[in-house]
Amino acid sequence: MNGCPQFTVNECKEHYKSKLDTVTVRAELSKAGKLKFLIVTGAEISVVKSTSLKPEFNYESTEGINIKGISSSLLKTEGTARLKLFTTTHETTHIFHVMGNNFSCQYDGILGQDFWKNNRATINYCDRTIIMDDVVMSFDNKANKTRNKTQQTNPEDPN
């Protein structure tokens, strides 16, 4: 190993059937008090939508970087924000690239390789957990048409 932080992905049959896996965490600068992130192990950087952050929060404007996702269009970040994310027992701080109104993701942001590496995470698709040292977070529950939505809960989701 070259001394750089790494992260691990444990895959199984469920992983290949998996669609858009997400995790919801509390965040002090979020309008809603929490942020729902898409788990993307192939994305190099982590991003958050400016519209998901409190309006009084001024993030650090930068020249921006161009990013390209699944679509063929290039998007430019507007700046960076240091966000505190909370689980039931721990807090972590990470610098996110802020996306403007042109970012049409249905989630509040994306957790990418920079986040996973900095936290030396193990993303376990088999039991749908993320392990970072002694912190264990569960993926958000998948929508299940046979279950009542009020029965779907996530121990990391503050609501």
LUMROGU-15114 format. One record per atom (N, C-alpha, C): x, y, z; residue in three letters. Coordinates in steps of 0.02 Angstrom, whole numbers, padded with zeros to 5 digits, always signed. Each point is the difference from the previous one (the first is absolute). Example, Ala and Ser with C-alpha at 12.3 -4.5 7.8 and 13.67 -1.06 7.14 Angstrom:
REM LUMROGU-15114
+00660-00284+00390ALA;-00045+00059+00000ALA;+00045+00060+00000ALA;-00018+00053-00036SER;+00042+00059+00003SER;-00039+00055+00037SER;
REM end
This chain:
REM LUMROGU-15114
+00042-00059+00000MET;-00042+00059+00000MET;+00044+00062+00000MET;-00022+00053-00032ASN;+00042+00059-00009ASN;-00006+00052+00056ASN;-00032-00016+00055GLY;-00004+00047+00056GLY;-00059+00047-00004GLY;-00036+00002-00056CYS;-00059+00043-00006CYS;-00059-00035+00033CYS;-00044+00039+00031PRO;-00060-00031+00029PRO;-00039-00037-00053PRO;-00029-00056+00019GLN;-00040-00041-00046GLN;-00069-00011+00030GLN;-00044-00026-00041PHE;-00064-00022+00025PHE;-00015-00068-00032PHE;-00046-00036+00029THR;-00015-00068-00021THR;-00074-00005-00019THR;-00013-00039-00052VAL;-00069-00014-00019VAL;-00009-00076+00002VAL;-00048-00022+00041ASN;-00017-00071+00003ASN;-00062-00009-00044ASN;+00008-00038-00052GLU;-00055-00010-00048GLU;-00031-00068+00009GLU;-00062-00006-00022CYS;-00035-00064-00001CYS;-00054+00005-00053CYS;-00040-00052-00006LYS;-00054+00000-00051LYS;-00046+00059+00008LYS;-00016+00018+00063GLU;-00044+00057+00012GLU;+00028+00065-00028GLU;+00066+00007+00002HIS;+00032+00060-00025HIS;-00014+00009-00074HIS;+00003-00053-00038TYR;-00010+00005-00072TYR;-00072+00014-00017TYR;-00046-00019+00043LYS;-00071+00015-00010LYS;-00018+00069+00026LYS;+00044+00028+00040SER;-00013+00063+00034SER;-00006+00057-00051SER;-00045+00044+00014LYS;-00007+00059-00043LYS;+00036+00058+00032LYS;-00035+00048+00023LEU;+00030+00060+00028LEU;+00000-00004+00076LEU;+00057-00021+00028ASP;+00005-00007+00073ASP;+00016+00068+00030ASP;-00032+00014+00057THR;+00009+00065+00033THR;+00011-00011+00074THR;+00026+00052+00032VAL;+00006+00003+00072VAL;-00020+00071+00021VAL;-00037+00004+00056THR;-00023+00064+00026THR;+00035+00014+00066THR;+00029+00059+00006VAL;+00035+00020+00061VAL;-00021+00070+00021VAL;+00005+00013+00065ARG;-00014+00067+00024ARG;+00057+00046-00021ARG;-00017+00063-00016ALA;+00050+00049-00020ALA;-00022+00068+00025ALA;+00045+00035+00036GLU;-00019+00062+00032GLU;-00016+00056-00050GLU;+00027-00001-00059LEU;-00011+00054-00048LEU;-00054-00016-00051LEU;-00034-00056+00010SER;-00053-00020-00046SER;-00065+00036+00016SER;-00038+00019-00051LYS;-00065+00031+00010LYS;-00046-00046+00040LYS;+00002-00064-00015ALA;-00045-00048+00031ALA;+00029-00032+00063ALA;+00062+00016+00017GLY;+00032-00030+00058GLY;+00034-00066-00016GLY;-00010-00024-00060LYS;+00031-00063-00023LYS;+00011+00004-00075LYS;+00045-00042-00024LEU;+00014-00003-00072LEU;-00003-00073-00022LEU;-00030-00010-00058LYS;-00003-00067-00030LYS;+00052-00002-00056LYS;+00050-00044+00008PHE;+00054-00006-00048PHE;-00006-00064-00040PHE;+00014+00005-00064LEU;+00007-00058-00043LEU;+00069-00029+00012LEU;+00005-00066+00008ILE;+00064-00034+00011ILE;+00029-00016-00069ILE;+00056+00032-00018VAL;+00030-00010-00065VAL;+00075-00014+00009VAL;+00019-00064-00004THR;+00070-00018+00011THR;+00044+00018-00059THR;-00029+00016-00057GLY;+00040+00018-00059GLY;+00011+00074-00008GLY;-00037+00042+00036ALA;+00008+00072-00004ALA;+00063+00021+00037ALA;+00040+00043-00029GLU;+00063+00021+00031GLU;-00011+00048+00058GLU;-00051+00043-00006ILE;-00012+00051+00052ILE;-00070-00006+00028ILE;-00010+00030+00058SER;-00066+00004+00031SER;-00029+00068-00013SER;-00065+00002-00014VAL;-00033+00063-00016VAL;-00063+00007+00041VAL;-00021+00062+00010VAL;-00063+00016+00033VAL;-00034+00056-00039VAL;-00066-00002-00004LYS;-00037+00052-00035LYS;-00005+00062+00044LYS;+00012+00058-00029SER;-00006+00063+00038SER;-00071+00009+00025SER;-00049-00024-00036THR;-00070+00008+00019THR;-00019-00042+00061THR;+00043-00048+00019SER;-00013-00041+00059SER;+00029+00030+00064SER;+00040+00053-00009LEU;+00033+00032+00057LEU;-00040+00060+00024LEU;+00008+00018+00064LYS;-00035+00058+00027LYS;+00017+00062-00040LYS;-00048+00043-00014PRO;+00013+00059-00042PRO;+00050+00048+00030PRO;+00005+00003+00066GLU;+00048+00046+00031GLU;+00072-00026-00001GLU;+00008-00063-00022PHE;+00068-00029-00003PHE;+00036+00025-00062PHE;+00057+00031+00010ASN;+00041+00023-00056ASN;+00058-00049-00009ASN;-00001-00036-00054TYR;+00055-00046-00013TYR;+00055+00037-00036TYR;+00059-00030+00001GLU;+00059+00032-00030GLU;-00004-00006-00075GLU;-00008+00057-00033SER;-00002+00000-00074SER;+00070-00013-00026SER;+00003-00042-00050THR;+00063-00016-00033THR;-00010+00005-00075THR;+00054-00006-00036GLU;-00005+00001-00073GLU;-00043-00058-00025GLU;-00005-00052+00040GLY;-00042-00057-00019GLY;+00039-00050-00041GLY;-00025-00060+00001ILE;+00029-00053-00041ILE;-00056-00029-00043ILE;+00019-00024-00058ASN;-00047-00032-00044ASN;-00009-00073+00020ASN;-00063-00021+00004ILE;-00012-00070+00014ILE;-00046-00028-00054ILE;+00007-00064-00011LYS;-00042-00034-00048LYS;-00024-00065+00032LYS;-00065-00011-00004GLY;-00028-00060+00028GLY;-00023-00047-00055GLY;-00057-00029+00011ILE;-00027-00048-00049ILE;-00020+00036-00064ILE;-00026+00060+00006SER;-00020+00037-00060SER;+00061+00027-00036SER;-00010+00022-00060SER;+00056+00025-00041SER;+00017+00073+00015SER;-00041+00034+00040SER;+00013+00071+00012SER;+00049+00010+00058SER;+00039+00054-00006LEU;+00046+00019+00053LEU;-00036+00049+00047LEU;+00012-00008+00064LEU;-00026+00046+00050LEU;+00059+00029+00037LEU;-00008+00061+00025LYS;+00054+00033+00036LYS;-00021+00011+00072LYS;+00044-00017+00046THR;-00014+00012+00071THR;+00005+00075+00013THR;-00032+00023+00053GLU;+00000+00071+00017GLU;+00047+00018+00057GLU;+00021-00050+00037GLY;+00043+00013+00057GLY;+00006-00062+00043GLY;+00022+00011+00062THR;+00007-00055+00047THR;-00032+00018+00066THR;-00022-00051+00036ALA;-00030+00010+00066ALA;+00025-00055+00047ALA;+00021+00020+00059ARG;+00019-00048+00052ARG;-00064-00015+00040ARG;-00024-00062-00006LEU;-00061-00019+00033LEU;+00013-00050+00056LEU;-00035+00009+00056LYS;+00002-00048+00055LYS;-00059-00048-00010LYS;+00016-00064-00001LEU;-00050-00052-00006LEU;-00002-00039+00065LEU;-00060-00019+00022PHE;-00008-00032+00065PHE;-00036-00067-00007PHE;+00027-00050+00035THR;-00037-00062+00010THR;-00025+00003+00072THR;-00030-00053+00024THR;-00026+00001+00068THR;+00056+00007+00052THR;+00061-00021-00017THR;+00054+00001+00049THR;+00063+00039-00021THR;+00006+00020-00062HIS;+00061+00032-00023HIS;-00015+00058-00047HIS;+00051+00041-00009GLU;-00004+00053-00050GLU;+00063-00003-00043GLU;-00008+00020-00062THR;+00057+00004-00045THR;-00008+00064-00041THR;+00056+00028-00021THR;+00000+00060-00041THR;+00031-00018-00067THR;-00030+00026-00053HIS;+00026-00014-00067HIS;-00011+00061-00044HIS;+00046+00011-00046ILE;-00008+00056-00048ILE;-00036-00027-00062ILE;-00057+00031-00014PHE;-00041-00018-00058PHE;+00006+00054-00053PHE;-00003-00020-00063HIS;-00005+00047-00055HIS;-00074+00018-00007HIS;-00015+00064-00005VAL;-00069+00024-00002VAL;-00023+00007-00072VAL;-00059-00029-00013MET;-00030+00002-00066MET;-00057+00051+00001MET;-00007+00037-00055GLY;-00052+00051-00005GLY;-00065-00029-00025GLY;-00043+00045-00024ASN;-00067-00018-00023ASN;+00000-00046-00061ASN;+00055-00003-00036ASN;+00002-00042-00060ASN;+00011-00074+00016ASN;+00007-00017+00063PHE;+00011-00069+00021PHE;-00068-00031+00014PHE;-00022-00044-00043SER;-00068-00026+00005SER;-00005-00069+00033SER;+00042-00013+00047CYS;-00002-00063+00038CYS;-00060+00002+00048CYS;-00035-00055+00007GLN;-00058-00001+00046GLN;+00020-00005+00073GLN;+00064-00009+00013TYR;+00025-00005+00069TYR;+00036+00064+00019TYR;+00018+00007+00064ASP;+00034+00060+00023ASP;+00073+00002-00022ASP;+00028-00057-00016GLY;+00069-00002-00022GLY;+00023-00071-00014GLY;+00065-00005-00010ILE;+00032-00063-00016ILE;+00061-00009+00046ILE;+00006-00058+00030LEU;+00060-00017+00037LEU;+00045-00039-00047LEU;+00059+00028-00013GLY;+00047-00030-00048GLY;+00062-00026+00033GLY;+00048-00018-00042GLN;+00062-00032+00024GLN;+00038+00041+00051GLN;+00000+00066-00006ASP;+00036+00041+00049ASP;-00027-00010+00070ASP;-00066-00005+00007PHE;-00031-00012+00065PHE;+00016-00070+00025PHE;-00007-00050-00044TRP;+00012-00070+00020TRP;+00073-00010+00020TRP;+00046+00029-00038LYS;+00072-00009+00015LYS;+00018+00036+00065LYS;-00023+00062+00009ASN;+00017+00038+00060ASN;-00024-00035+00063ASN;-00054-00037-00005ASN;-00028-00034+00058ASN;+00017-00075+00001ASN;+00043-00021-00047ARG;+00020-00071-00005ARG;-00061-00046+00007ARG;-00050+00015-00039ALA;-00065-00033+00006ALA;+00001-00069-00032ALA;-00043-00043+00027THR;-00018-00063-00032THR;-00074+00006-00017THR;-00015-00004-00064ILE;-00069+00004-00024ILE;-00021-00072-00013ILE;-00046-00025+00041ASN;-00020-00070-00003ASN;-00070-00004-00030ASN;-00003-00018-00064TYR;-00064-00006-00034TYR;-00038-00061+00022TYR;+00034-00050+00028CYS;-00033-00061+00022CYS;-00046+00012+00059CYS;+00025+00037+00050ASP;-00044+00015+00058ASP;-00022+00073+00000ASP;+00015+00037-00053ARG;-00023+00069-00011ARG;+00022+00046+00057ARG;+00065-00004+00015THR;+00029+00044+00052THR;+00063+00032-00026THR;+00019+00054+00034ILE;+00063+00035-00012ILE;+00035+00002+00067ILE;+00062-00025+00000ILE;+00039-00002+00062ILE;+00059+00047-00007ILE;+00007+00045+00048MET;+00055+00048+00002MET;+00027-00001+00071MET;+00056-00036+00010ASP;+00026-00012+00068ASP;-00055-00033+00042ASP;-00021+00033+00055ASP;-00051-00031+00042ASP;-00070+00027-00014ASP;-00008+00036-00056VAL;-00065+00025-00020VAL;-00030-00047-00052VAL;-00062-00020+00011VAL;-00036-00041-00048VAL;-00064+00037-00020VAL;-00007+00014-00064MET;-00060+00033-00026MET;-00036-00049-00045MET;-00066+00002+00001SER;-00040-00042-00044SER;-00020+00039-00061SER;-00003-00035-00057PHE;-00028+00030-00060PHE;-00073+00017+00016PHE;-00028+00048-00038ASP;-00071+00013+00005ASP;-00036-00062-00025ASP;-00060-00012+00028ASN;-00039-00057-00022ASN;-00021+00008-00072ASN;+00000-00055-00035LYS;-00026+00001-00069LYS;-00076+00007+00004LYS;-00028+00033-00049ALA;-00072+00004-00004ALA;-00027-00070-00014ALA;-00049-00020+00037ASN;-00029-00066-00009ASN;-00075+00008-00004ASN;-00028-00017-00057LYS;-00071+00012-00012LYS;-00044-00038+00047LYS;+00025-00054+00030THR;-00042-00040+00044THR;+00000+00026+00072THR;+00045+00045+00017ARG;+00004+00027+00068ARG;-00032+00069+00003ARG;-00028+00014+00055ASN;-00027+00066+00012ASN;+00058+00049+00012ASN;-00003+00058-00030LYS;+00056+00048+00006LYS;+00014+00018+00072LYS;-00049+00000+00044THR;+00012+00017+00070THR;+00041-00053+00035THR;+00004-00061-00029GLN;+00040-00052+00030GLN;+00073+00004-00020GLN;+00015+00039-00051GLN;+00069+00005-00024GLN;+00037+00050+00043GLN;+00051-00024+00035THR;+00039+00044+00043THR;+00073-00012-00012THR;+00040+00049+00017ASN;+00073-00004-00005ASN;+00027+00024+00067ASN;+00040-00040+00034PRO;+00026+00022+00065PRO;+00043+00063-00003PRO;+00027+00016-00058GLU;+00041+00060-00006GLU;-00043+00061-00018GLU;-00062-00013-00022ASP;-00045+00054-00020ASP;-00031+00030+00063ASP;+00011+00064+00013PRO;-00025+00030+00061PRO;-00075+00007+00003PRO;-00035-00011-00054ASN;-00074+00005+00001ASN;-00032-00067-00004ASN;
REM end
